[in-house]
Amino acid sequence: MDLFSIFRKSRSGRHKKREVYCRNCQADLMLQKGFDRSLPYWICKGCGQMLINPRVEAEDDVVWICDGCHQMLNIQPGFEDAGGEWTCLSCGYRNILDASNIYLSEDEYDADQRNPYKGLRDAEVLALSEYAEEALLQDREDVILVRHMETGQMFVKKLLTTYDKSIYEYLKLHPLKHMPRIREVFEGDHSLIVIEEYIKGKTVEERMKEGLDVKQAVSIAKDICKILDTLHHLPIPIIHRDIKPSNIIVTEEGETYLLDMNAAKWYDPLKNDDTTYMGTKFYAAPEQAGFGMRSSTGKTDVYAVGMLLNVMITGCFPKEKRATGDVWNVIERCICMEAEQRYTAAELLHALEGIEMTNE
């Protein structure tokens, strides 16, 4: 398990700079962000293979990795695994060293890293066993339709690797109208497992394929504004940051629900930038990608609603095809580059109500 390295010669016969390649997929590791030949090990960003530097001097072939910062433990001064635990000298995390966590192959290690249930308590595993998996939703392996075996009630199980646990815990205790109710929240070593209410209906993405007229599109946008206005006026506002057609469901009764809070964040007026850049291309406001003078705010979500409305009406983003008339005037203000010039969710709702009245 060593780095696959080769020398390349110039035409003069002299060696050029050494290039380092993954022995599994042949990716050039020197091009991968964060790679350094001095690192004791590296996870190839091309294939996910763990590559161990042959220059690492350890007493055996076992590699202990810190669960806190992922530094290699058994190259730290004084390391020993006899005590069954080791406090990482790099980050201070207390690691429990268990022989059962020694992997015999990289495939075994990779499979364990992908296991969303690793690290759960026995009681949590038992609670999850009460939900029988029925089908994948939207062909995604991390969004699963499940049935509670005792009541027969349907729920959605989500396996999240990007999330703010505190947001899900808050919504579990304080459910909001027209958002799925959170039933269970469990955190393992590698993911957050959420059991939430199953909303039966069609996503806006599916509705668009059937055809939406301007009035229907405006109605959906108004419903989203109402939900966002509630989120933005919580004691600590929540910014959704991922408004898009696949995250909105319309029921057979015509009710609109906003889904997927994995990109959501608490609003912090003191921050000038998002800690983690999140969102979906074209729907994400400039500040979500680090372009702007402040971090995400409620007006970040309004930008996405403007994009969504244009897509629902025209099937395209504004740079490809714009909506027309009064609707475009509203959309144009929603998607201003400067957040201060956009509507709030309440202001956008009022503007959309005005459009609907003039079109009737």
C-alpha positions as CSV (number, residue, x, y, z in Angstrom):
1,M,0.0,0.0,0.0
2,D,2.5,2.6,-1.1
3,L,2.4,5.7,-3.3
4,F,2.9,4.8,-7.0
5,S,5.8,7.1,-8.0
6,I,7.7,7.4,-11.3
7,F,10.4,9.7,-12.7
8,R,10.0,11.3,-16.1
9,K,13.0,12.2,-18.1
10,S,13.4,15.3,-20.3
11,R,14.7,15.1,-23.8
12,S,18.2,15.9,-22.5
13,G,18.0,12.7,-20.4
14,R,17.9,14.6,-17.1
15,H,15.2,13.8,-14.5
16,K,12.5,16.4,-14.2
17,K,10.4,17.0,-11.1
18,R,9.2,13.8,-9.7
19,E,5.5,13.1,-10.4
20,V,3.4,11.0,-8.0
21,Y,0.5,8.9,-9.2
22,C,-2.1,6.8,-7.5
23,R,-1.2,3.2,-8.0
24,N,-4.9,2.3,-8.3
25,C,-6.3,4.8,-10.8
26,Q,-3.1,6.5,-12.0
27,A,-4.4,10.0,-11.0
28,D,-1.7,12.6,-10.6
29,L,-1.7,13.2,-6.9
30,M,0.3,16.4,-7.2
31,L,-2.8,18.0,-8.8
32,Q,-5.0,17.0,-5.9
33,K,-5.7,19.9,-3.5
34,G,-4.0,19.4,-0.2
35,F,-1.6,16.7,-1.3
36,D,2.0,16.8,-0.1
37,R,4.7,14.1,-0.5
38,S,5.5,14.5,3.2
39,L,2.1,13.3,4.3
40,P,2.1,9.8,6.0
41,Y,-1.0,8.7,4.0
42,W,-3.4,10.1,1.4
43,I,-6.9,9.3,0.3
44,C,-6.9,9.7,-3.5
45,K,-9.6,12.1,-4.6
46,G,-9.9,10.2,-7.9
47,C,-10.8,6.7,-6.6
48,G,-10.9,7.0,-2.8
49,Q,-8.0,4.6,-2.4
50,M,-5.9,4.9,0.8
51,L,-2.3,5.3,-0.1
52,I,0.4,5.0,2.6
53,N,3.7,6.7,2.1
54,P,6.6,4.2,2.0
55,R,8.8,6.5,3.9
56,V,6.6,6.2,7.0
57,E,8.5,4.5,9.8
58,A,6.2,2.5,12.0
59,E,6.8,-0.6,14.2
60,D,4.2,-2.7,12.2
61,D,2.0,-2.5,9.2
62,V,-1.1,-1.3,11.1
63,V,-2.1,2.3,10.6
64,W,-4.0,4.0,13.4
65,I,-5.9,7.1,12.2
66,C,-7.3,9.8,14.5
67,D,-11.1,9.9,14.4
68,G,-10.9,13.6,15.1
69,C,-8.4,15.1,12.6
70,H,-7.5,11.9,10.5
71,Q,-3.8,12.3,11.3
72,M,-1.8,9.1,11.5
73,L,-1.4,8.3,15.2
74,N,1.3,5.7,15.2
75,I,4.0,8.1,14.0
76,Q,3.4,10.4,16.9
77,P,6.1,10.4,19.6
78,G,5.4,7.9,22.4
79,F,2.5,6.3,20.6
80,E,1.5,2.8,21.9
81,D,-1.7,0.9,21.4
82,A,-1.3,-1.3,24.5
83,G,-3.5,0.9,26.7
84,G,-6.4,0.7,24.3
85,E,-6.6,4.5,23.8
86,W,-4.5,7.4,22.7
87,T,-5.0,11.1,22.8
88,C,-4.0,12.6,19.5
89,L,-1.1,15.0,19.9
90,S,-2.3,17.0,16.9
91,C,-6.0,17.8,17.8
92,G,-6.4,16.4,21.3
93,Y,-9.1,13.9,20.4
94,R,-9.3,10.8,22.6
95,N,-9.2,7.8,20.4
96,I,-10.3,4.4,21.5
97,L,-8.0,1.8,19.9
98,D,-9.9,-1.4,19.3
99,A,-8.4,-4.3,17.5
100,S,-11.8,-4.9,15.8
101,N,-11.2,-1.6,13.9
102,I,-8.1,-3.0,12.1
103,Y,-8.9,-3.5,8.4
104,L,-7.4,-6.4,6.5
105,S,-7.8,-4.6,3.2
106,E,-8.5,-1.2,1.7
107,D,-11.8,-2.4,0.4
108,E,-12.8,-3.3,3.9
109,Y,-11.7,0.1,5.2
110,D,-13.6,1.9,2.4
111,A,-16.8,-0.1,3.1
112,D,-16.6,0.7,6.7
113,Q,-16.2,4.4,5.9
114,R,-19.3,4.3,3.8
115,N,-21.3,2.6,6.6
116,P,-23.8,5.2,7.8
117,Y,-24.7,3.2,10.9
118,K,-21.2,3.0,12.3
119,G,-21.0,4.6,15.7
120,L,-24.7,4.3,16.6
121,R,-25.6,3.1,20.1
122,D,-27.4,-0.2,20.4
123,A,-30.6,1.5,21.4
124,E,-30.4,3.7,18.2
125,V,-29.8,0.7,16.0
126,L,-32.8,-1.0,17.6
127,A,-35.0,2.0,17.0
128,L,-34.0,2.1,13.3
129,S,-34.7,-1.6,13.0
130,E,-38.4,-0.8,13.5
131,Y,-38.4,0.8,10.0
132,A,-38.5,-1.5,7.0
133,E,-37.0,-0.2,3.8
134,E,-39.5,-0.1,0.9
135,A,-37.9,1.7,-2.0
136,L,-35.4,4.4,-3.0
137,L,-36.8,7.8,-3.6
138,Q,-35.7,9.8,-6.6
139,D,-33.3,6.9,-7.4
140,R,-31.1,8.1,-4.5
141,E,-29.5,5.5,-2.2
142,D,-29.4,8.1,0.6
143,V,-33.2,8.8,0.5
144,I,-35.3,5.8,1.4
145,L,-39.0,5.2,1.8
146,V,-39.5,3.2,5.0
147,R,-42.5,1.7,6.7
148,H,-42.9,1.5,10.5
149,M,-43.4,-2.2,11.1
150,E,-45.8,-1.7,14.1
151,T,-48.0,1.1,12.8
152,G,-47.6,0.6,9.0
153,Q,-47.0,4.4,8.7
154,M,-44.7,5.5,5.9
155,F,-41.7,7.7,6.6
156,V,-38.6,8.9,4.7
157,K,-35.1,7.9,6.0
158,K,-32.3,10.1,5.0
159,L,-28.6,9.4,5.3
160,L,-26.8,12.7,5.4
161,T,-23.1,13.4,5.2
162,T,-23.6,17.2,5.0
163,Y,-25.7,18.7,7.7
164,D,-26.1,20.8,10.8
165,K,-27.5,18.4,13.5
166,S,-28.7,21.3,15.6
167,I,-31.1,22.4,12.9
168,Y,-32.7,19.0,12.6
169,E,-33.0,18.8,16.4
170,Y,-34.6,22.2,16.5
171,L,-37.1,21.3,13.8
172,K,-37.9,18.0,15.6
173,L,-38.9,20.0,18.8
174,H,-40.5,22.9,16.8
175,P,-42.1,21.5,13.7
176,L,-43.1,24.0,11.0
177,K,-46.1,24.0,8.8
178,H,-45.5,22.8,5.3
179,M,-42.2,21.2,6.1
180,P,-41.9,17.4,6.9
181,R,-42.0,16.7,10.6
182,I,-38.8,15.2,12.0
183,R,-39.4,12.0,13.9
184,E,-35.9,10.7,14.7
185,V,-32.4,12.1,14.5
186,F,-29.4,9.8,15.1
187,E,-25.7,10.6,14.5
188,G,-23.1,8.0,13.6
189,D,-19.4,8.4,12.9
190,H,-19.9,9.3,9.3
191,S,-23.5,10.5,8.8
192,L,-26.7,11.8,10.3
193,I,-29.7,9.5,10.0
194,V,-33.0,11.3,9.9
195,I,-36.5,9.8,9.9
196,E,-39.1,12.3,8.7
197,E,-42.7,12.5,7.6
198,Y,-43.4,11.2,4.2
199,I,-45.1,13.8,2.0
200,K,-47.0,12.2,-0.8
201,G,-47.1,14.2,-4.0
202,K,-45.0,15.3,-6.9
203,T,-41.9,17.4,-6.9
204,V,-41.9,20.7,-8.8
205,E,-39.4,19.0,-11.1
206,E,-42.0,16.4,-11.9
207,R,-44.8,19.0,-12.2
208,M,-42.7,21.0,-14.7
209,K,-42.5,18.0,-17.0
210,E,-46.3,17.9,-17.0
211,G,-46.4,21.6,-17.7
212,L,-47.0,24.6,-15.4
213,D,-48.6,27.8,-16.4
214,V,-47.7,31.2,-15.0
215,K,-50.4,31.3,-12.4
216,Q,-49.4,27.9,-11.0
217,A,-45.8,28.9,-10.9
218,V,-46.6,32.1,-9.1
219,S,-48.8,30.2,-6.6
220,I,-46.0,27.8,-5.8
221,A,-43.5,30.6,-5.4
222,K,-45.9,32.4,-3.0
223,D,-46.2,29.2,-0.9
224,I,-42.4,29.0,-0.7
225,C,-42.2,32.6,0.4
226,K,-44.6,31.9,3.3
227,I,-42.5,29.0,4.5
228,L,-39.3,31.0,4.1
229,D,-40.8,34.0,6.0
230,T,-41.4,31.6,8.9
231,L,-37.8,30.2,8.8
232,H,-36.3,33.7,8.5
233,H,-38.2,35.0,11.5
234,L,-37.3,32.2,14.0
235,P,-35.6,33.4,17.2
236,I,-32.4,32.5,15.3
237,P,-33.2,32.6,11.6
238,I,-32.6,29.5,9.5
239,I,-31.4,30.0,5.9
240,H,-32.4,27.1,3.7
241,R,-29.7,27.6,1.0
242,D,-31.0,24.9,-1.5
243,I,-34.3,26.0,-3.0
244,K,-34.8,24.1,-6.2
245,P,-37.5,22.1,-8.1
246,S,-36.5,18.7,-6.6
247,N,-36.7,20.1,-3.0
248,I,-40.3,21.2,-3.3
249,I,-43.4,18.8,-3.3
250,V,-46.9,19.7,-4.2
251,T,-49.5,17.3,-2.8
252,E,-52.7,16.2,-4.6
253,E,-54.6,18.7,-2.5
254,G,-52.4,21.5,-3.9
255,E,-50.4,22.1,-0.7
256,T,-46.7,23.0,-1.2
257,Y,-44.0,21.6,1.1
258,L,-40.3,22.6,1.3
259,L,-37.9,19.7,1.9
260,D,-34.2,18.9,2.5
261,M,-32.5,21.0,5.2
262,N,-29.0,19.4,4.8
263,A,-27.6,22.7,3.4
264,A,-29.4,24.9,5.9
265,K,-27.5,27.1,8.3
266,W,-28.3,29.4,11.2
267,Y,-28.1,33.1,10.3
268,D,-25.2,34.9,12.0
269,P,-25.2,38.6,11.4
270,L,-21.6,38.9,12.6
271,K,-20.2,36.6,9.9
272,N,-18.9,38.1,6.6
273,D,-18.7,34.7,4.8
274,D,-20.2,31.2,5.0
275,T,-18.0,28.7,6.7
276,T,-18.9,26.1,4.1
277,Y,-20.1,27.0,0.6
278,M,-23.3,25.1,-0.2
279,G,-26.1,25.2,-2.8
280,T,-27.0,24.1,-6.3
281,K,-25.4,25.7,-9.4
282,F,-27.5,28.6,-10.8
283,Y,-29.9,28.5,-7.9
284,A,-27.2,29.5,-5.4
285,A,-26.8,33.2,-4.7
286,P,-23.3,34.7,-5.3
287,E,-22.6,35.0,-1.5
288,Q,-23.1,31.2,-1.2
289,A,-20.0,30.7,-3.4
290,G,-17.9,33.3,-1.6
291,F,-18.8,36.2,-4.0
292,G,-20.3,38.9,-1.9
293,M,-19.7,41.2,1.1
294,R,-21.5,39.0,3.6
295,S,-22.6,35.5,4.5
296,S,-25.9,33.9,3.5
297,T,-29.0,35.8,4.7
298,G,-32.8,35.4,4.1
299,K,-32.2,37.2,0.8
300,T,-30.0,34.4,-0.3
301,D,-33.1,32.2,-0.4
302,V,-35.1,34.9,-2.2
303,Y,-32.4,34.8,-5.0
304,A,-33.1,31.0,-5.4
305,V,-36.9,31.6,-5.5
306,G,-36.4,34.1,-8.3
307,M,-34.4,31.6,-10.3
308,L,-37.0,28.9,-9.5
309,L,-39.8,31.1,-10.7
310,N,-38.1,31.8,-14.0
311,V,-37.4,28.1,-14.5
312,M,-41.0,27.1,-13.7
313,I,-42.3,29.5,-16.3
314,T,-39.8,29.2,-19.1
315,G,-38.0,25.9,-18.4
316,C,-34.7,27.8,-18.5
317,F,-32.5,30.0,-16.3
318,P,-32.7,33.7,-17.0
319,K,-29.4,33.8,-18.9
320,E,-31.0,31.4,-21.4
321,K,-34.6,32.7,-21.5
322,R,-36.4,35.2,-19.4
323,A,-40.0,35.4,-18.2
324,T,-41.8,38.4,-19.5
325,G,-43.9,41.3,-18.2
326,D,-44.5,42.0,-14.6
327,V,-43.2,38.6,-13.6
328,W,-39.8,39.3,-15.0
329,N,-39.6,42.6,-13.2
330,V,-40.1,40.8,-9.9
331,I,-37.6,38.0,-10.8
332,E,-35.0,40.6,-11.8
333,R,-35.1,42.1,-8.4
334,C,-34.9,38.7,-6.7
335,I,-31.7,37.8,-8.6
336,C,-29.8,41.0,-8.1
337,M,-26.1,40.4,-7.4
338,E,-26.2,42.7,-4.4
339,A,-28.3,41.0,-1.7
340,E,-29.4,44.4,-0.2
341,Q,-31.3,45.1,-3.4
342,R,-33.4,42.0,-3.3
343,Y,-36.8,41.5,-1.6
344,T,-37.3,39.9,1.7
345,A,-39.5,36.8,1.6
346,A,-42.5,38.8,2.9
347,E,-41.9,41.6,0.3
348,L,-41.6,39.0,-2.5
349,L,-44.9,37.4,-1.4
350,H,-46.6,40.9,-1.6
351,A,-45.1,41.5,-5.0
352,L,-46.3,38.1,-6.3
353,E,-49.8,38.7,-4.9
354,G,-49.9,41.9,-6.9
355,I,-48.9,40.1,-10.1
356,E,-51.6,37.5,-9.6
357,M,-54.3,40.2,-9.1
358,T,-53.3,42.1,-12.3
359,N,-53.3,38.9,-14.3
360,E,-56.8,37.7,-13.2
